[in-house]
């Protein structure tokens, strides 16, 4: 059964960080609470519609100061490794290691495709490696895929193909949740850790019941629900995020992001002893008339949650 209505919590977000220039507003994504819990890492996938470069960023949750590290390509996601300050990054069509102290970029020799129509998108560190997807740059052809990178063997496995824009995901035990944004699909699969394959697809929520295109997601602290950000390309002022129960797709909570309808991803943080959620939002694709309606587009937002503890963090990636 999908699409049940059981909403019990609603909150309105407020701006926490407004980039000074349009470059960092264009396509913020993939926020992650960094080790130590004091900073939020995030990627600016590209700095304009025509740009083929982007950056890594880290925002001080207490200071509000944001540090930027320019990259020679478009980063889709990052994951912290066991070495502090050394991040594994999905950039363009390959995986690299980036050193924050020096800015050095080290190729890992892992390439997902030679097709210039696809680049790496959302990713998640999991036991043994990284689960990440790609997207078709035109968001219309099912030529993207979901991959598992075995960090010990330095080997890439194709988990799912035929996707258009592989986005938010959560893996726990033998259950995989995966978002393919363009068909508005939030799907649940059975995960086989031995073969790195996902089978038995079920829609978690009817696409017709979603308010816009689902983008990034984060699991609730108990792992029984997922919080999904929605990218709305329409002529609207506010954005939204919703939390759904994995067991039956019931709607449990909703967040409103005023002044920024293209919400890309949530992340749970702790501020002043309270569990909050931060949302990245984007300007990507906005014509001037919609940009005028959305003064907060591209800013990061923060809101209350109904939780009293953070979800378990993803593991640190071990690079052999």
C-alpha positions as CSV (number, residue, x, y, z in Angstrom):
1,X,0.0,0.0,0.0
2,X,1.4,3.4,-0.9
3,X,0.5,7.0,-0.4
4,X,-1.2,6.8,3.0
5,X,-1.7,10.2,4.7
6,X,-0.7,10.3,8.4
7,X,1.2,13.6,8.7
8,X,2.0,14.6,12.2
9,X,4.7,17.3,11.9
10,X,5.1,20.4,9.9
11,X,7.8,23.1,10.0
12,X,9.0,26.2,8.1
13,X,12.7,26.6,7.3
14,X,14.7,29.7,7.6
15,X,17.8,30.8,5.7
16,X,21.1,29.8,7.3
17,X,23.6,30.7,4.6
18,X,23.2,33.0,1.6
19,X,26.1,32.7,-0.9
20,X,27.3,36.2,-1.9
21,X,27.6,35.3,-5.6
22,X,25.5,33.4,-8.1
23,X,28.2,30.8,-8.7
24,X,27.6,29.0,-5.4
25,X,23.8,29.4,-5.7
26,X,23.5,27.7,-9.1
27,X,23.5,24.0,-7.9
28,X,24.3,23.2,-4.3
29,X,23.8,19.5,-3.4
30,X,24.9,16.7,-1.2
31,X,25.2,18.3,2.2
32,X,26.9,16.0,4.8
33,X,27.6,16.7,8.5
34,X,31.4,16.4,8.8
35,X,33.2,14.4,11.4
36,X,33.2,16.4,14.7
37,X,29.7,17.7,14.0
38,X,30.7,21.4,13.7
39,X,30.8,21.8,9.9
40,X,28.6,20.9,7.0
41,X,30.2,19.8,3.7
42,X,28.4,20.3,0.4
43,X,29.1,20.4,-3.3
44,X,28.4,23.1,-5.8
45,X,28.0,20.8,-8.8
46,X,28.6,23.6,-11.3
47,X,28.8,27.4,-11.1
48,X,26.6,28.3,-14.0
49,X,24.5,26.8,-16.7
50,X,27.5,26.6,-19.1
51,X,30.1,25.8,-16.5
52,X,32.0,22.5,-16.5
53,X,33.6,23.1,-13.1
54,X,32.3,23.3,-9.6
55,X,33.5,23.2,-6.0
56,X,33.6,21.6,-2.6
57,X,32.4,23.6,0.3
58,X,32.3,23.4,4.1
59,X,30.1,25.6,6.2
60,X,30.7,26.3,9.9
61,X,27.4,25.7,11.7
62,X,28.4,28.0,14.5
63,X,30.3,30.7,12.7
64,X,28.3,30.8,9.4
65,X,31.7,31.0,7.5
66,X,31.8,29.0,4.3
67,X,35.1,27.8,2.8
68,X,35.3,26.9,-0.9
69,X,37.7,24.7,-2.8
70,X,37.5,25.0,-6.6
71,X,37.7,21.8,-8.6
72,X,38.7,21.1,-12.2
73,X,35.3,19.4,-12.9
74,X,31.8,19.0,-11.7
75,X,31.4,17.1,-8.4
76,X,28.3,15.1,-7.9
77,X,29.0,14.0,-4.3
78,X,31.7,13.6,-1.7
79,X,32.4,11.1,1.1
80,X,34.9,11.5,3.9
81,X,37.7,9.0,4.1
82,X,39.6,7.6,7.1
83,X,42.2,10.3,6.5
84,X,40.9,13.6,7.9
85,X,40.7,16.3,5.2
86,X,40.9,13.8,2.4
87,X,37.6,13.3,0.5
88,X,36.5,10.8,-2.1
89,X,34.7,12.8,-4.7
90,X,32.6,11.7,-7.7
91,X,33.6,14.2,-10.4
92,X,32.5,14.2,-14.0
93,X,32.6,10.4,-14.9
94,X,35.2,9.2,-12.4
95,X,36.2,9.0,-8.8
96,X,39.0,11.1,-7.3
97,X,40.6,11.9,-4.0
98,X,40.7,15.5,-3.0
99,X,43.1,16.9,-0.3
100,X,41.5,19.9,1.4
101,X,44.9,21.2,2.7
102,X,46.6,21.3,-0.6
103,X,43.8,21.2,-3.2
104,X,45.5,18.2,-4.8
105,X,43.3,15.9,-6.9
106,X,44.3,12.3,-7.3
107,X,42.7,10.1,-9.9
108,X,41.6,6.6,-8.7
109,X,41.4,5.1,-12.2
110,X,37.6,4.5,-11.9
111,X,35.5,5.6,-14.8
112,X,31.7,5.0,-15.1
113,X,31.3,5.8,-18.7
114,X,32.8,7.6,-21.7
115,X,29.5,9.0,-22.7
116,X,29.7,12.9,-22.4
117,X,25.9,13.0,-21.9
118,X,26.2,11.6,-18.3
119,X,28.0,12.7,-15.2
120,X,28.2,11.4,-11.6
121,X,25.4,12.6,-9.3
122,X,24.4,11.8,-5.7
123,X,26.4,9.3,-3.7
124,X,26.6,7.6,-0.3
125,X,29.4,6.0,1.7
126,X,28.3,2.5,2.8
127,X,30.1,-0.5,4.3
128,X,32.9,-1.5,2.0
129,X,32.7,1.4,-0.3
130,X,30.4,3.9,-2.0
131,X,27.0,3.7,-3.6
132,X,26.5,6.4,-6.2
133,X,24.6,7.3,-9.4
134,X,24.8,9.2,-12.6
135,X,22.5,11.5,-14.4
136,X,21.7,12.3,-18.1
137,X,22.5,16.0,-18.5
138,X,19.4,16.5,-20.5
139,X,17.2,14.7,-17.9
140,X,15.3,12.9,-20.6
141,X,17.2,9.7,-21.6
142,X,17.4,6.5,-19.4
143,X,21.2,6.2,-20.0
144,X,22.3,6.7,-16.3
145,X,22.9,4.1,-13.7
146,X,23.5,3.3,-10.0
147,X,26.9,1.9,-9.1
148,X,28.7,0.3,-6.1
149,X,32.4,1.0,-5.8
150,X,34.3,-1.6,-3.8
151,X,37.0,0.4,-2.1
152,X,39.2,-2.5,-1.1
153,X,39.2,-4.1,-4.5
154,X,39.0,-0.8,-6.4
155,X,36.3,-2.4,-8.5
156,X,33.1,-0.9,-9.9
157,X,29.8,-2.8,-10.0
158,X,26.7,-1.7,-11.9
159,X,23.7,-2.1,-9.5
160,X,20.9,-0.7,-11.7
161,X,20.9,0.7,-15.2
162,X,18.2,2.4,-17.3
163,X,18.0,5.4,-15.0
164,X,17.6,9.0,-16.0
165,X,18.8,10.9,-12.9
166,X,19.9,8.7,-10.1
167,X,19.6,10.7,-6.9
168,X,19.0,10.2,-3.2
169,X,19.5,6.7,-1.7
170,X,19.6,4.8,1.6
171,X,21.0,1.3,2.2
172,X,20.5,-0.7,5.4
173,X,20.6,-4.4,5.6
174,X,18.9,-6.0,2.6
175,X,16.8,-2.9,1.8
176,X,17.8,-0.3,-0.7
177,X,15.8,3.0,-1.3
178,X,16.7,4.8,-4.5
179,X,15.4,7.9,-6.3
180,X,15.3,8.3,-10.0
181,X,14.2,12.0,-10.2
182,X,12.8,12.5,-13.8
183,X,10.2,9.7,-13.6
184,X,9.5,10.8,-10.0
185,X,10.3,7.3,-8.8
186,X,11.1,6.6,-5.1
187,X,11.7,2.9,-5.2
188,X,12.4,0.2,-2.6
189,X,14.6,-2.8,-3.6
190,X,16.0,-6.0,-2.1
191,X,19.8,-5.6,-1.8
192,X,22.1,-8.6,-2.2
193,X,25.4,-7.6,-0.5
194,X,27.3,-10.6,-2.0
195,X,26.4,-9.9,-5.6
196,X,25.9,-6.1,-5.2
197,X,22.6,-6.4,-7.0
198,X,19.2,-4.8,-6.4
199,X,16.0,-6.7,-7.3
200,X,12.3,-6.7,-6.6
201,X,11.5,-3.1,-7.3
202,X,8.5,-1.6,-5.5
203,X,7.3,2.1,-5.6
204,X,7.3,3.6,-2.2
205,X,5.0,6.4,-3.1
206,X,2.8,6.9,-6.2
207,X,4.5,9.4,-8.4
208,X,1.2,11.2,-8.9
209,X,1.1,11.9,-5.2
210,X,4.5,13.7,-5.1
211,X,4.5,17.5,-5.1
212,X,7.4,17.8,-7.6
213,X,10.6,15.9,-8.7
214,X,12.2,14.0,-5.8
215,X,15.8,14.8,-5.4
216,X,18.1,14.0,-2.4
217,X,17.0,12.1,0.7
218,X,18.2,11.3,4.2
219,X,17.0,8.5,6.5
220,X,15.3,9.3,9.9
221,X,17.3,8.4,13.0
222,X,15.6,5.1,13.4
223,X,15.9,4.3,9.6
224,X,12.2,3.6,9.3
225,X,11.4,6.8,7.4
226,X,13.1,8.9,4.7
227,X,13.1,12.7,4.3
228,X,13.0,13.7,0.6
229,X,13.8,17.1,-0.9
230,X,11.7,18.1,-3.9
231,X,12.9,20.2,-6.9
232,X,10.0,22.2,-8.3
233,X,10.6,23.8,-11.7
234,X,7.3,25.6,-11.7
235,X,6.6,29.3,-11.3
236,X,6.2,29.0,-7.5
237,X,7.7,30.8,-4.6
238,X,8.2,28.1,-1.9
239,X,9.8,24.7,-1.8
240,X,9.1,21.6,0.2
241,X,10.5,18.4,1.7
242,X,8.5,15.5,3.0
243,X,9.1,12.5,5.2
244,X,7.6,9.1,4.2
245,X,7.4,5.9,6.2
246,X,9.3,3.2,4.4
247,X,6.9,0.4,5.5
248,X,3.9,1.8,3.7
249,X,4.7,5.1,2.1
250,X,2.6,7.1,4.7
251,X,3.3,10.8,4.7
252,X,4.6,11.7,8.2
253,X,6.0,15.2,8.0
254,X,6.5,18.2,5.7
255,X,8.9,21.2,5.6
256,X,8.3,24.4,3.7
257,X,11.3,26.2,2.3
258,X,10.1,29.8,1.7
259,X,11.5,31.7,-1.2
260,X,13.3,28.7,-2.8
261,X,11.3,26.1,-4.7
262,X,14.2,24.0,-6.1
263,X,15.2,22.0,-3.0
264,X,18.0,19.6,-3.7
265,X,18.9,17.7,-0.5
266,X,18.4,17.5,3.3
267,X,20.9,16.7,6.0
268,X,20.4,16.3,9.8
269,X,22.6,18.4,12.1
270,X,22.8,19.3,15.8
271,X,22.7,23.0,16.8
272,X,22.6,24.1,20.4
273,X,21.7,20.6,21.5
274,X,18.7,20.3,19.1
275,X,18.4,18.1,16.0
276,X,17.7,20.3,13.0
277,X,17.6,19.7,9.3
278,X,19.5,21.7,6.7
279,X,18.3,22.0,3.1
280,X,20.4,22.9,0.0
281,X,18.5,24.7,-2.7
282,X,19.3,25.7,-6.3
283,X,18.9,28.3,-9.0
284,X,19.5,25.8,-11.7
285,X,17.3,26.3,-14.8
286,X,15.4,29.3,-13.4
287,X,14.3,31.9,-15.9
288,X,14.4,35.5,-14.7
289,X,10.6,35.7,-13.9
290,X,10.8,32.7,-11.6
291,X,14.1,33.9,-10.0
292,X,12.3,37.1,-9.1
293,X,9.7,35.0,-7.3
294,X,12.4,33.1,-5.4
295,X,14.8,35.4,-3.6
296,X,16.2,32.6,-1.5
297,X,17.1,30.3,-4.4
298,X,20.5,28.8,-4.0
299,X,20.7,29.5,-0.2
300,X,21.0,26.9,2.5
301,X,18.1,26.6,5.0
302,X,17.6,25.2,8.4
303,X,14.5,23.9,10.2
304,X,13.3,22.1,13.3
305,X,12.6,18.4,13.3
306,X,10.6,16.0,15.6
307,X,13.8,14.1,16.5
308,X,16.0,14.1,19.6
309,X,19.0,12.3,18.1
310,X,20.9,12.3,14.9
311,X,20.9,9.4,12.4
312,X,24.1,7.3,12.4
313,X,26.7,8.9,10.1
314,X,27.8,7.1,7.0
315,X,31.1,5.2,7.4
316,X,34.4,6.7,6.6
317,X,35.7,5.3,3.3
318,X,38.9,3.2,3.6
319,X,41.1,3.7,0.6
320,X,43.6,0.9,0.1
